[in-house]
């Protein structure tokens, strides 16, 4: 993925997220930062990543999440060839060691 979006503001955003200490703090921050639709979209993409990791097929993922197959394909590409963000988060959520 192109890193041309990275600047001081973006770096500060990521640093700010890392200061959050609980799910409640994270929820409050994202509710202030994002629209309901944006939060929903991110959660559906993470769900799709988990389903892809569980070897579910695109049609099943699309039906369950409401995501387009194009979006599912982008998530799959990120899982396979991305920066390992999904891989790392899924491993930690699933209690697996890296």
MMTF fields as JSON, N, C-alpha, C and O atoms, coordinates in Angstrom:
{
  "mmtfVersion": "1.0.0",
  "mmtfProducer": "UNKNOWN",
  "numBonds": 391,
  "numAtoms": 392,
  "numGroups": 98,
  "numChains": 1,
  "numModels": 1,
  "chainsPerModel": [1],
  "groupsPerChain": [98],
  "chainIdList": ["A"],
  "bondAtomList": [4, 2, 8, 6, 12, 10, 16, 14, 20, 18, 24, 22, 28, 26, 32, 30, 36, 34, 40, 38, 44, 42, 48, 46, 52, 50, 56, 54, 60, 58, 64, 62, 68, 66, 72, 70, 76, 74, 80, 78, 84, 82, 88, 86, 92, 90, 96, 94, 100, 98, 104, 102, 108, 106, 112, 110, 116, 114, 120, 118, 124, 122, 128, 126, 132, 130, 136, 134, 140, 138, 144, 142, 148, 146, 152, 150, 156, 154, 160, 158, 164, 162, 168, 166, 172, 170, 176, 174, 180, 178, 184, 182, 188, 186, 192, 190, 196, 194, 200, 198, 204, 202, 208, 206, 212, 210, 216, 214, 220, 218, 224, 222, 228, 226, 232, 230, 236, 234, 240, 238, 244, 242, 248, 246, 252, 250, 256, 254, 260, 258, 264, 262, 268, 266, 272, 270, 276, 274, 280, 278, 284, 282, 288, 286, 292, 290, 296, 294, 300, 298, 304, 302, 308, 306, 312, 310, 316, 314, 320, 318, 324, 322, 328, 326, 332, 330, 336, 334, 340, 338, 344, 342, 348, 346, 352, 350, 356, 354, 360, 358, 364, 362, 368, 366, 372, 370, 376, 374, 380, 378, 384, 382, 388, 386],
  "bondOrderList": [1, 1, 1, 1, 1, 1, 1, 1, 1, 1, 1, 1, 1, 1, 1, 1, 1, 1, 1, 1, 1, 1, 1, 1, 1, 1, 1, 1, 1, 1, 1, 1, 1, 1, 1, 1, 1, 1, 1, 1, 1, 1, 1, 1, 1, 1, 1, 1, 1, 1, 1, 1, 1, 1, 1, 1, 1, 1, 1, 1, 1, 1, 1, 1, 1, 1, 1, 1, 1, 1, 1, 1, 1, 1, 1, 1, 1, 1, 1, 1, 1, 1, 1, 1, 1, 1, 1, 1, 1, 1, 1, 1, 1, 1, 1, 1, 1],
  "groupList": [{"groupName": "UNK", "atomNameList": ["N", "CA", "C", "O"], "elementList": ["N", "C", "C", "O"], "formalChargeList": [0, 0, 0, 0], "bondAtomList": [1, 0, 2, 1, 3, 2], "bondOrderList": [1, 1, 2], "singleLetterCode": "X", "chemCompType": "L-PEPTIDE LINKING"}],
  "groupTypeList": [0, 0, 0, 0, 0, 0, 0, 0, 0, 0, 0, 0, 0, 0, 0, 0, 0, 0, 0, 0, 0, 0, 0, 0, 0, 0, 0, 0, 0, 0, 0, 0, 0, 0, 0, 0, 0, 0, 0, 0, 0, 0, 0, 0, 0, 0, 0, 0, 0, 0, 0, 0, 0, 0, 0, 0, 0, 0, 0, 0, 0, 0, 0, 0, 0, 0, 0, 0, 0, 0, 0, 0, 0, 0, 0, 0, 0, 0, 0, 0, 0, 0, 0, 0, 0, 0, 0, 0, 0, 0, 0, 0, 0, 0, 0, 0, 0, 0],
  "groupIdList": [1, 2, 3, 4, 5, 6, 7, 8, 9, 10, 11, 12, 13, 14, 15, 16, 17, 18, 19, 20, 21, 22, 23, 24, 25, 26, 27, 28, 29, 30, 31, 32, 33, 34, 35, 36, 37, 38, 39, 40, 41, 42, 43, 44, 45, 46, 47, 48, 49, 50, 51, 52, 53, 54, 55, 56, 57, 58, 59, 60, 61, 62, 63, 64, 65, 66, 67, 68, 69, 70, 71, 72, 73, 74, 75, 76, 77, 78, 79, 80, 81, 82, 83, 84, 85, 86, 87, 88, 89, 90, 91, 92, 93, 94, 95, 96, 97, 98],
  "secStructList": [7, 7, 7, 6, 6, 7, 1, 2, 2, 2, 2, 2, 2, 2, 2, 2, 2, 2, 6, 7, 7, 1, 2, 2, 2, 2, 2, 2, 2, 2, 2, 2, 2, 1, 7, 2, 2, 2, 2, 2, 2, 2, 2, 2, 2, 2, 2, 2, 2, 2, 2, 2, 2, 6, 6, 7, 7, 2, 2, 2, 2, 2, 2, 2, 2, 7, 7, 7, 2, 2, 2, 2, 2, 2, 2, 2, 2, 2, 2, 2, 2, 1, 7, 1, 2, 2, 2, 2, 2, 2, 2, 2, 2, 6, 6, 7, 7, 7],
  "xCoordList": [0.846, 0.0, 0.881, 1.897, 0.503, 1.248, 1.194, 0.139, 2.31, 2.395, 2.329, 2.708, 1.854, 1.842, 0.822, 0.816, -0.03, -0.988, -0.335, -0.907, 0.84, 1.493, 2.072, 2.864, 1.66, 2.218, 2.152, 1.792, 2.487, 2.504, 1.124, 1.012, 0.076, -1.278, -1.669, -2.258, -1.345, -1.678, -0.9, -1.448, 0.357, 1.187, 0.595, 0.55, 0.148, -0.468, -1.763, -2.047, -2.547, -3.764, -3.428, -4.044, -2.454, -2.079, -1.534, -1.833, -0.743, -0.237, -1.388, -1.383, -2.37, -3.539, -4.317, -4.751, -4.496, -5.204, -4.471, -5.1, -3.155, -2.372, -2.451, -2.06, -2.947, -3.09, -4.355, -4.489, -5.272, -6.543, -6.318, -5.541, -7.01, -6.724, -7.818, -7.634, -8.946, -10.031, -10.91, -10.831, -11.733, -12.696, -13.633, -14.004, -14.018, -14.919, -14.272, -14.924, -12.995, -12.295, -12.18, -12.36, -11.881, -11.754, -13.086, -13.138, -14.159, -15.494, -15.829, -16.314, -15.577, -15.886, -15.079, -15.615, -13.805, -12.964, -13.466, -13.613, -13.731, -14.178, -15.573, -15.873, -16.424, -17.742, -17.593, -18.366, -16.604, -16.342, -15.654, -15.921, -14.779, -13.947, -14.668, -14.509, -15.453, -16.021, -17.541, -18.173, -18.102, -19.544, -19.908, -19.048, -21.168, -21.643, -21.358, -20.961, -21.558, -21.315, -19.842, -19.526, -18.948, -17.51, -17.097, -16.336, -17.598, -17.295, -17.855, -17.186, -19.066, -19.681, -18.871, -18.653, -18.427, -17.632, -16.33, -15.948, -15.651, -14.398, -14.65, -13.874, -15.732, -16.021, -16.395, -16.051, -17.095, -17.441, -16.195, -16.107, -15.242, -13.989, -13.181, -12.604, -13.135, -12.434, -13.131, -12.472, -14.464, -15.213, -14.906, -14.749, -14.822, -14.493, -13.091, -12.866, -12.156, -10.795, -10.801, -10.116, -11.567, -11.659, -12.272, -11.79, -13.329, -13.98, -13.061, -13.035, -12.307, -11.339, -10.275, -9.876, -9.824, -8.839, -9.405, -8.664, -10.717, -11.408, -11.802, -12.541, -11.295, -11.52, -12.973, -13.414, -13.717, -15.077, -15.001, -14.015, -16.026, -16.053, -16.669, -17.439, -16.3, -16.725, -18.241, -18.716, -18.992, -20.458, -21.012, -21.933, -20.465, -20.905, -20.543, -21.34, -19.345, -18.894, -19.759, -20.184, -20.013, -20.843, -22.238, -22.792, -22.793, -24.144, -24.177, -25.098, -23.173, -23.16, -22.794, -23.317, -21.891, -21.412, -22.083, -22.121, -22.615, -23.166, -22.101, -22.407, -20.855, -19.78, -19.868, -20.365, -19.387, -19.316, -18.159, -17.237, -18.225, -17.121, -15.838, -14.744, -15.95, -14.76, -14.076, -12.85, -14.85, -14.288, -13.681, -12.606, -14.361, -13.835, -12.512, -11.577, -12.439, -11.203, -10.075, -8.938, -10.373, -9.355, -8.881, -7.691, -9.826, -9.455, -8.565, -7.559, -8.933, -8.148, -6.736, -5.76, -6.642, -5.338, -4.495, -3.295, -5.117, -4.398, -3.946, -2.846, -4.785, -4.4, -3.175, -2.275, -3.149, -2.071, -0.826, 0.291, -1.003, 0.125, 0.284, 1.112, -0.504, -0.486, 0.622, 1.653, 0.408, 1.4, 1.265, 1.879, 0.473, 0.222, -0.611, -0.641, -1.286, -2.151, -3.293, -3.515, -4.022, -5.113, -4.569, -5.13, -3.48, -2.904, -2.561, -2.885, -1.914, -1.51, -2.726, -2.772, -3.699, -4.881, -5.682, -6.115, -5.88, -6.631, -5.919, -6.56, -4.609, -3.852, -4.03, -4.218, -3.973, -4.119, -5.539, -5.744, -6.522, -7.921, -8.223, -9.043, -7.562, -7.776, -6.875, -6.884, -6.091, -5.236, -4.041, -3.485, -3.644, -2.507, -1.252, -1.301, -0.148, 1.143, 1.523, 1.133, 2.279, 2.756, 3.946, 4.499],
  "yCoordList": [-1.189, 0.0, 1.238, 1.283, 2.217, 3.47, 4.173, 4.248, 4.672, 5.346, 6.859, 7.582, 7.354, 8.796, 9.542, 10.773, 8.846, 9.493, 9.846, 10.603, 9.312, 9.532, 10.944, 11.359, 11.648, 12.957, 13.136, 12.198, 14.304, 14.534, 14.341, 13.818, 14.762, 14.61, 13.147, 12.719, 12.388, 10.966, 10.245, 9.407, 10.575, 9.982, 10.308, 9.447, 11.539, 11.939, 11.176, 10.797, 10.947, 10.15, 8.757, 8.284, 8.1, 6.753, 6.759, 5.862, 7.765, 7.877, 8.076, 7.509, 8.882, 9.098, 7.82, 7.562, 7.015, 5.743, 4.854, 4.164, 4.866, 4.024, 4.471, 3.718, 5.674, 6.13, 5.593, 5.653, 5.076, 4.604, 3.36, 2.481, 3.288, 2.24, 1.193, 0.212, 1.38, 0.403, 0.425, 1.336, -0.584, -0.624, 0.573, 1.156, 0.943, 2.083, 3.375, 4.172, 3.598, 4.786, 4.768, 5.793, 3.605, 3.467, 3.751, 4.466, 3.191, 3.414, 4.904, 5.439, 5.569, 7.003, 7.815, 8.721, 7.494, 8.227, 8.03, 8.999, 6.784, 6.528, 7.093, 7.494, 7.131, 7.762, 9.254, 9.834, 9.878, 11.296, 11.516, 12.506, 10.607, 10.766, 10.4, 11.08, 9.338, 8.755, 8.814, 8.989, 8.664, 8.508, 7.069, 6.188, 6.836, 5.478, 4.582, 3.429, 5.103, 4.329, 3.949, 2.824, 4.877, 4.582, 3.495, 2.591, 3.587, 2.568, 1.22, 0.194, 1.224, -0.012, -0.625, -1.837, 0.201, -0.287, -0.916, -1.984, -0.272, -0.837, -2.156, -3.099, -2.234, -3.481, -4.598, -5.756, -4.269, -5.285, -5.774, -6.952, -4.892, -5.308, -6.225, -7.208, -5.915, -6.79, -8.144, -9.182, -8.135, -9.395, -10.2, -11.419, -9.524, -10.201, -10.795, -11.908, -10.07, -10.589, -11.86, -12.828, -11.863, -13.065, -14.222, -15.352, -13.938, -14.989, -15.521, -16.724, -14.632, -15.079, -15.953, -16.976, -15.551, -16.332, -17.703, -18.678, -17.763, -19.022, -19.792, -20.774, -19.331, -19.989, -19.975, -20.89, -18.937, -18.772, -18.25, -17.624, -18.506, -18.062, -16.665, -16.232, -15.978, -14.59, -14.427, -13.493, -15.307, -15.14, -15.235, -14.502, -16.118, -16.243, -14.99, -14.503, -14.482, -13.268, -12.08, -11.289, -11.959, -10.857, -10.915, -9.891, -12.097, -12.248, -11.886, -11.21, -12.333, -12.101, -10.671, -10.134, -10.049, -8.708, -7.581, -6.445, -7.887, -6.837, -6.131, -5.167, -6.589, -5.99, -6.466, -7.559, -5.648, -6.061, -7.045, -7.078, -7.837, -8.763, -8.0, -8.502, -6.808, -5.986, -5.597, -5.65, -5.214, -4.857, -6.086, -6.006, -7.209, -8.451, -8.808, -9.265, -8.598, -8.852, -7.953, -8.407, -6.681, -5.768, -6.217, -6.159, -6.665, -7.177, -8.409, -8.548, -9.29, -10.501, -10.163, -10.777, -9.187, -8.755, -8.195, -8.461, -7.425, -6.887, -8.008, -7.955, -9.014, -10.158, -10.866, -11.254, -11.028, -11.791, -10.961, -11.453, -9.716, -8.926, -7.574, -6.761, -7.335, -6.025, -5.869, -6.536, -5.003, -4.666, -5.522, -5.222, -6.58, -7.515, -6.914, -7.457, -5.803, -5.217, -6.135, -6.392, -6.635, -7.569, -8.819, -9.286, -9.357, -10.597, -10.434, -11.297, -9.339, -9.083, -8.929, -9.516, -8.147, -7.92, -9.212, -9.53, -9.951, -11.207, -12.19, -12.846, -12.292, -13.201, -12.817, -13.682, -11.531, -11.081, -11.269, -11.692, -10.961, -11.168, -12.641, -12.992, -13.495, -14.939, -15.57, -16.789, -14.743, -15.241, -16.032, -16.844, -15.798, -16.514, -15.679, -14.449, -16.354, -15.661, -15.286, -15.959, -14.217, -13.796, -14.623, -14.428],
  "zCoordList": [0.0, 0.0, 0.0, 0.694, -0.759, -0.819, 0.53, 1.16, 0.956, 2.256, 2.109, 3.031, 0.963, 0.72, 1.576, 1.573, 2.298, 3.192, 4.528, 5.312, 4.79, 6.075, 6.146, 5.299, 7.16, 7.455, 8.961, 9.673, 9.46, 10.905, 11.532, 12.641, 10.826, 11.371, 11.468, 12.461, 10.448, 10.452, 11.547, 12.263, 11.666, 12.724, 14.099, 14.977, 14.281, 15.562, 15.805, 16.941, 14.767, 14.904, 15.424, 16.379, 14.798, 15.222, 16.648, 17.436, 16.971, 18.342, 19.327, 20.419, 18.935, 19.791, 20.04, 21.163, 18.996, 19.153, 20.144, 20.947, 20.093, 21.008, 22.459, 23.35, 22.722, 24.107, 24.766, 25.989, 23.978, 24.521, 25.362, 24.99, 26.512, 27.481, 27.628, 28.348, 26.967, 27.108, 25.862, 25.039, 25.75, 24.646, 24.746, 23.727, 25.957, 26.138, 25.655, 24.98, 25.989, 25.505, 23.987, 23.329, 23.44, 21.991, 21.31, 20.309, 21.851, 21.295, 21.31, 20.313, 22.423, 22.539, 21.524, 20.887, 21.374, 20.424, 19.001, 18.255, 18.62, 17.25, 16.988, 15.863, 18.007, 17.829, 17.572, 16.81, 18.203, 17.961, 16.619, 15.938, 16.241, 15.05, 13.76, 12.746, 13.79, 12.571, 12.582, 13.624, 11.399, 11.31, 11.663, 11.66, 11.965, 12.238, 11.042, 11.208, 9.85, 8.63, 8.491, 8.105, 8.802, 8.708, 9.704, 9.362, 10.926, 11.933, 11.491, 11.617, 10.979, 10.499, 9.366, 9.339, 8.44, 7.306, 7.782, 7.304, 8.711, 9.226, 9.939, 9.786, 10.72, 11.443, 10.477, 10.713, 9.392, 8.397, 7.66, 7.316, 7.416, 6.768, 7.679, 7.214, 8.964, 9.899, 9.977, 10.034, 9.981, 9.973, 8.715, 8.778, 7.582, 6.326, 6.397, 5.922, 6.982, 7.122, 7.957, 7.624, 9.037, 9.873, 9.085, 9.16, 8.333, 7.549, 6.453, 6.195, 5.808, 4.807, 5.459, 4.902, 6.63, 7.376, 7.752, 7.88, 7.925, 8.235, 6.967, 7.032, 5.811, 4.511, 4.046, 3.351, 4.428, 3.921, 2.487, 2.1, 1.717, 0.319, 0.211, 1.068, -0.873, -1.069, -0.962, -0.316, -1.577, -1.57, -0.152, 0.207, 0.638, 2.028, 2.826, 3.628, 2.601, 3.293, 2.877, 3.719, 1.59, 1.089, 1.697, 2.099, 1.762, 2.317, 3.794, 4.252, 4.536, 5.982, 6.364, 7.34, 5.59, 5.962, 5.199, 5.671, 4.02, 3.172, 2.351, 1.649, 2.423, 1.628, 0.193, -0.078, -0.722, -2.122, -2.282, -1.467, -3.336, -3.593, -3.921, -3.662, -4.481, -4.751, -3.437, -3.34, -2.443, -1.144, -0.476, 0.118, -0.57, 0.002, -0.671, -0.013, -1.977, -2.703, -2.209, -2.081, -1.929, -1.406, -0.021, 0.286, 0.81, 2.131, 1.967, 2.662, 1.06, 0.82, 0.337, 0.767, -0.552, -1.056, 0.094, 0.171, 0.981, 2.135, 3.068, 3.618, 3.245, 4.075, 3.512, 4.256, 2.207, 1.562, 1.279, 1.435, 0.868, 0.363, 1.046, 0.635, 2.083, 2.724, 3.744, 3.662, 4.687, 5.711, 6.96, 7.984, 6.891, 8.002, 9.127, 10.232, 8.861, 9.881, 10.262, 11.445, 9.271, 9.56, 10.239, 11.23, 9.709, 10.239, 11.713, 12.529, 12.051, 13.431, 14.347, 15.428, 13.915, 14.757, 14.923, 16.031, 13.843, 13.955, 14.883, 15.703, 14.757, 15.623, 17.086, 17.942, 17.369, 18.76, 19.257, 20.395, 18.427, 18.84, 19.066, 19.915, 18.308, 18.431, 19.487, 19.66, 20.2, 21.264, 20.779, 21.519, 19.534, 18.966, 19.104, 19.122, 19.2, 19.232, 17.812, 16.858, 17.676, 16.348, 15.95, 14.867]
}
